[in-house]
Amino acid sequence: MTHHDVLMTGEALVGEGNEVAHVDILIGRRDGPVGIAFAMALGAPSPGHGGLTAIIAPNLAVKPPTVIVPTVTIKNMKQGELIFGPAQKAVADAVADAVKEGIIPRDKIDEWCIVANVFIHPAAQDKKKIYEYNYQATKLAIERAVKNLPTPEEVEEKRKDAKHPFA
């Protein structure tokens, strides 16, 4: 069993201010735990955290199929527009580029699915920054998941000097 046969996880935080992007990624086989999480996000959403499909444009969903789950409860249309607008497009573009660049192997796009937990601060406003930061965070999180990064050695080496931005 290889790393790609099990649950792959990745995380990235990019940007600053209210537009900061934090993305957690699950990648895995559709017939495994990620497939179950994918189905639950779309088929049994919790209030304020409904999953939405990552699309480039209407009727143009990315492959592997990707569902975006907001990590902050969506309480109004302003917040919803940021998830359903720049964040959704950013995640979709990052997935498409990860396939185009070979980060996600092309022969896995019909085998894998992705769950992306996306953080949008309730006070975020700048749609351009939301797009850019979420694109970068999603792509980095995907790369970390597929490449099984960071290594235990990297964690240990950087741990003593690491500073958590919200701690």
Stockholm file with secondary structure:
# STOCKHOLM 1.0

chainA/1-167         MTHHDVLMTGEALVGEGNEVAHVDILIGRRDGPVGIAFAMALGAPSPGHGGLTAIIAPNLAVKPPTVIVPTVTIKNMKQGELIFGPAQKAVADAVADAVKEGIIPRDKIDEWCIVANVFIHPAAQDKKKIYEYNYQATKLAIERAVKNLPTPEEVEEKRKDAKHPFA
#=GR chainA/1-167 SS CCGGGSCEEEEEEECCGGGCEEEEEEEEETTSHHHHHHHHHHHSCCTTCCCEECEEETTEECSSCEEEEESSCCCSHHHHHHIIIIIHHHHHHHHHHHHHTTSSCGGGTTTEEEEEEEECCTTCCCHHHHHHHHHHHHHHHHHHHHTTCSCHHHHHHHHTTCCCTTC
#=GC SS_cons         CCGGGSCEEEEEEECCGGGCEEEEEEEEETTSHHHHHHHHHHHSCCTTCCCEECEEETTEECSSCEEEEESSCCCSHHHHHHIIIIIHHHHHHHHHHHHHTTSSCGGGTTTEEEEEEEECCTTCCCHHHHHHHHHHHHHHHHHHHHTTCSCHHHHHHHHTTCCCTTC
//
